């Protein structure tokens, strides 16, 4: 077992490959199946890890889908935008899945997946809102920070408008306060394409992962 900085235990998986026995932490094993998790608040460290995983999978096979699972309350806008830009940069389709909640920057990354391949699980929720933060220092410093926050707000609204098909003016109104949506409401809004009710609703790409890597005793 290994542990995260928050002292969570990360399970280890042992696999037999011929005469060689290999052990992986669960996330590294899932990465072999082109699965990436964002299951924490988003900061620079999380962003760097996710970006590295995206680039690695792009290098490994530039045409094969990547599956990004999100259960995150959001976090740093600049860190989230770094992940967003990388998702748009890679040539692989990036399938996104909301489990639990995709809030704030988590919602932006969810809707940034490949059109037609953005999903929510039945009891998941999506939340969009405007940029929040704080500033301190001289009056001039505070003024510049507020101006930067307004630029970020405008940029995020443009991104949400692009991926949902909603007019940016509507996004600006809808994201003015915390706006929570069920999976069905997120699909109606255009943040996701479909709510997955059961395994039969999984995408062909997800099913292919199981076929290529069947469970072993």
DRENKOL-513725 format. One record per residue (C-alpha): residue in one letter; x, y, z negated. Coordinates in Angstrom, 3 decimals. Example, Ala and Ser with C-alpha at 12.3 -4.5 7.8 and 13.67 -1.06 7.14 Angstrom:
REM residues 2
[atom "a" [12.300 -4.500 -7.800]]
[atom "s" [13.670 -1.060 -7.140]]
REM end
This chain:
REM residues 217
[atom "x" [0.000 0.000 0.000]]
[atom "x" [1.106 3.569 0.651]]
[atom "x" [-0.336 6.799 -0.658]]
[atom "x" [-1.242 10.175 0.780]]
[atom "x" [-0.157 13.490 -0.802]]
[atom "x" [-3.587 13.490 -2.520]]
[atom "x" [-2.719 10.110 -4.051]]
[atom "x" [-5.238 8.184 -1.948]]
[atom "x" [-4.246 4.598 -1.303]]
[atom "x" [-3.811 3.792 2.401]]
[atom "x" [-4.497 0.110 3.177]]
[atom "x" [-1.867 -1.902 5.030]]
[atom "x" [-2.660 -4.334 7.831]]
[atom "x" [-0.511 -7.392 8.537]]
[atom "x" [-0.475 -8.905 12.030]]
[atom "x" [1.278 -11.928 13.461]]
[atom "x" [2.905 -11.218 16.813]]
[atom "x" [4.323 -14.518 17.939]]
[atom "x" [6.848 -15.493 15.298]]
[atom "x" [7.110 -11.959 13.995]]
[atom "x" [4.945 -10.597 11.207]]
[atom "x" [4.409 -6.842 11.281]]
[atom "x" [2.704 -4.575 8.767]]
[atom "x" [1.129 -1.217 9.562]]
[atom "x" [-0.735 1.367 7.580]]
[atom "x" [-4.339 1.333 8.780]]
[atom "x" [-4.048 4.605 10.714]]
[atom "x" [-0.962 3.458 12.618]]
[atom "x" [-2.749 0.229 13.505]]
[atom "x" [-5.758 2.138 14.803]]
[atom "x" [-3.439 4.398 16.801]]
[atom "x" [-2.416 1.292 18.742]]
[atom "x" [-6.054 1.160 19.878]]
[atom "x" [-5.922 4.863 20.791]]
[atom "x" [-7.973 5.922 17.760]]
[atom "x" [-7.127 9.138 15.879]]
[atom "x" [-8.756 10.264 12.617]]
[atom "x" [-9.257 13.744 11.245]]
[atom "x" [-10.593 12.994 7.782]]
[atom "x" [-9.307 15.944 5.760]]
[atom "x" [-9.374 19.735 5.813]]
[atom "x" [-7.405 20.986 8.810]]
[atom "x" [-4.087 22.675 8.077]]
[atom "x" [-0.775 22.993 9.928]]
[atom "x" [0.473 19.600 8.720]]
[atom "x" [-2.700 17.814 9.843]]
[atom "x" [-2.607 19.681 13.161]]
[atom "x" [1.005 18.708 13.834]]
[atom "x" [0.249 15.033 13.178]]
[atom "x" [-2.856 15.022 15.398]]
[atom "x" [-1.019 16.885 18.175]]
[atom "x" [1.853 14.399 18.015]]
[atom "x" [-0.610 11.498 18.252]]
[atom "x" [-2.396 13.057 21.234]]
[atom "x" [0.879 13.665 23.056]]
[atom "x" [2.127 10.157 22.284]]
[atom "x" [-1.039 8.533 23.636]]
[atom "x" [-0.873 10.801 26.698]]
[atom "x" [2.696 9.659 27.317]]
[atom "x" [1.726 6.019 26.752]]
[atom "x" [-1.120 6.064 29.299]]
[atom "x" [-2.209 9.379 30.876]]
[atom "x" [-5.441 7.893 32.251]]
[atom "x" [-6.796 5.928 29.291]]
[atom "x" [-9.340 7.447 26.902]]
[atom "x" [-8.414 8.671 23.437]]
[atom "x" [-10.984 8.313 20.630]]
[atom "x" [-10.998 11.093 18.018]]
[atom "x" [-13.079 10.473 14.871]]
[atom "x" [-13.892 13.553 12.784]]
[atom "x" [-15.047 13.803 9.159]]
[atom "x" [-13.778 17.215 8.148]]
[atom "x" [-15.025 20.395 6.454]]
[atom "x" [-12.847 22.458 8.794]]
[atom "x" [-9.927 24.577 7.684]]
[atom "x" [-7.299 26.766 9.317]]
[atom "x" [-8.531 28.321 12.560]]
[atom "x" [-5.049 28.686 14.047]]
[atom "x" [-4.179 25.076 13.206]]
[atom "x" [-7.486 23.919 14.671]]
[atom "x" [-6.913 25.904 17.852]]
[atom "x" [-3.543 24.188 18.255]]
[atom "x" [-5.361 20.828 18.254]]
[atom "x" [-8.024 22.225 20.592]]
[atom "x" [-5.457 23.428 23.127]]
[atom "x" [-3.720 20.048 23.072]]
[atom "x" [-7.032 18.246 23.644]]
[atom "x" [-7.568 20.409 26.724]]
[atom "x" [-3.940 19.971 27.823]]
[atom "x" [-3.768 16.176 27.920]]
[atom "x" [-5.031 14.407 31.039]]
[atom "x" [-6.735 11.642 29.051]]
[atom "x" [-10.439 11.928 28.337]]
[atom "x" [-10.860 12.619 24.610]]
[atom "x" [-13.988 10.976 23.184]]
[atom "x" [-15.096 12.650 19.943]]
[atom "x" [-17.194 11.120 17.160]]
[atom "x" [-18.704 12.889 14.137]]
[atom "x" [-18.877 10.785 10.982]]
[atom "x" [-20.042 12.405 7.759]]
[atom "x" [-19.620 16.039 8.685]]
[atom "x" [-17.838 18.106 11.294]]
[atom "x" [-17.947 21.644 9.947]]
[atom "x" [-16.361 24.904 11.033]]
[atom "x" [-13.196 24.024 13.021]]
[atom "x" [-14.257 20.384 12.793]]
[atom "x" [-17.350 21.288 14.823]]
[atom "x" [-15.238 23.139 17.389]]
[atom "x" [-13.022 20.077 17.877]]
[atom "x" [-16.056 17.804 18.051]]
[atom "x" [-17.653 19.762 20.879]]
[atom "x" [-14.280 20.131 22.633]]
[atom "x" [-14.307 16.446 23.565]]
[atom "x" [-14.830 15.325 27.134]]
[atom "x" [-18.305 16.190 28.393]]
[atom "x" [-20.556 13.132 28.187]]
[atom "x" [-18.287 11.483 25.591]]
[atom "x" [-19.088 13.485 22.451]]
[atom "x" [-21.032 11.565 19.819]]
[atom "x" [-22.557 11.849 16.356]]
[atom "x" [-23.439 8.979 14.041]]
[atom "x" [-27.047 8.845 12.741]]
[atom "x" [-26.448 10.350 9.288]]
[atom "x" [-23.726 12.794 10.251]]
[atom "x" [-24.062 16.577 10.227]]
[atom "x" [-22.467 19.415 12.154]]
[atom "x" [-22.028 22.948 10.849]]
[atom "x" [-21.025 26.089 12.729]]
[atom "x" [-20.411 29.501 11.202]]
[atom "x" [-18.330 32.612 11.657]]
[atom "x" [-14.697 32.965 10.631]]
[atom "x" [-14.086 33.539 6.933]]
[atom "x" [-10.969 34.545 5.051]]
[atom "x" [-9.384 37.235 2.956]]
[atom "x" [-6.741 39.929 3.112]]
[atom "x" [-4.502 41.817 0.751]]
[atom "x" [-1.757 44.400 0.928]]
[atom "x" [-1.853 47.940 2.226]]
[atom "x" [-4.977 49.412 3.779]]
[atom "x" [-3.306 49.187 7.196]]
[atom "x" [-2.432 45.514 6.648]]
[atom "x" [-5.993 44.704 5.583]]
[atom "x" [-7.365 46.549 8.616]]
[atom "x" [-5.127 44.572 10.974]]
[atom "x" [-6.081 41.291 9.325]]
[atom "x" [-9.776 42.086 9.726]]
[atom "x" [-9.196 42.957 13.395]]
[atom "x" [-7.444 39.606 13.853]]
[atom "x" [-10.363 37.796 12.212]]
[atom "x" [-12.791 39.496 14.601]]
[atom "x" [-10.650 38.378 17.549]]
[atom "x" [-10.697 34.813 16.240]]
[atom "x" [-14.471 34.991 15.760]]
[atom "x" [-14.918 36.140 19.355]]
[atom "x" [-12.584 33.439 20.643]]
[atom "x" [-14.354 30.643 18.760]]
[atom "x" [-17.756 31.831 19.961]]
[atom "x" [-16.474 31.777 23.550]]
[atom "x" [-15.210 28.215 23.047]]
[atom "x" [-18.527 27.064 21.582]]
[atom "x" [-20.376 28.781 24.425]]
[atom "x" [-18.170 27.069 27.013]]
[atom "x" [-18.696 23.570 25.634]]
[atom "x" [-22.375 23.843 24.665]]
[atom "x" [-23.601 25.830 27.645]]
[atom "x" [-25.270 28.341 25.326]]
[atom "x" [-24.926 32.089 26.021]]
[atom "x" [-22.191 33.580 23.876]]
[atom "x" [-24.719 36.061 22.446]]
[atom "x" [-26.825 33.162 21.166]]
[atom "x" [-23.795 31.418 19.686]]
[atom "x" [-22.852 34.663 17.940]]
[atom "x" [-26.316 34.826 16.339]]
[atom "x" [-26.496 31.130 15.483]]
[atom "x" [-23.028 31.110 13.897]]
[atom "x" [-23.534 34.298 11.884]]
[atom "x" [-24.223 32.193 8.765]]
[atom "x" [-23.616 28.557 7.834]]
[atom "x" [-25.761 26.674 10.345]]
[atom "x" [-26.159 22.978 9.476]]
[atom "x" [-27.497 20.541 12.071]]
[atom "x" [-28.360 16.870 12.088]]
[atom "x" [-26.903 14.694 14.814]]
[atom "x" [-30.092 15.056 16.839]]
[atom "x" [-30.088 18.834 16.412]]
[atom "x" [-26.415 18.988 17.404]]
[atom "x" [-27.228 16.998 20.549]]
[atom "x" [-30.108 19.340 21.393]]
[atom "x" [-27.788 22.323 20.904]]
[atom "x" [-25.123 20.817 23.153]]
[atom "x" [-22.459 20.273 20.510]]
[atom "x" [-22.573 16.512 21.172]]
[atom "x" [-24.014 14.441 23.996]]
[atom "x" [-25.587 11.555 22.115]]
[atom "x" [-26.364 10.125 18.690]]
[atom "x" [-25.045 6.573 18.322]]
[atom "x" [-27.621 4.482 16.469]]
[atom "x" [-25.832 1.135 16.573]]
[atom "x" [-23.002 -0.783 18.192]]
[atom "x" [-24.993 -1.233 21.398]]
[atom "x" [-24.723 2.518 21.918]]
[atom "x" [-20.926 2.517 21.808]]
[atom "x" [-19.205 3.757 24.937]]
[atom "x" [-17.657 1.281 27.394]]
[atom "x" [-14.266 2.659 26.385]]
[atom "x" [-14.908 1.768 22.743]]
[atom "x" [-16.113 -1.715 23.650]]
[atom "x" [-13.024 -2.229 25.782]]
[atom "x" [-10.852 -1.676 22.714]]
[atom "x" [-12.532 -4.626 21.013]]
[atom "x" [-12.110 -6.824 24.081]]
[atom "x" [-8.422 -5.995 24.363]]
[atom "x" [-7.764 -6.479 20.636]]
[atom "x" [-10.100 -9.207 19.332]]
[atom "x" [-10.031 -9.982 15.595]]
[atom "x" [-7.579 -12.697 14.592]]
[atom "x" [-7.621 -15.010 11.625]]
REM end
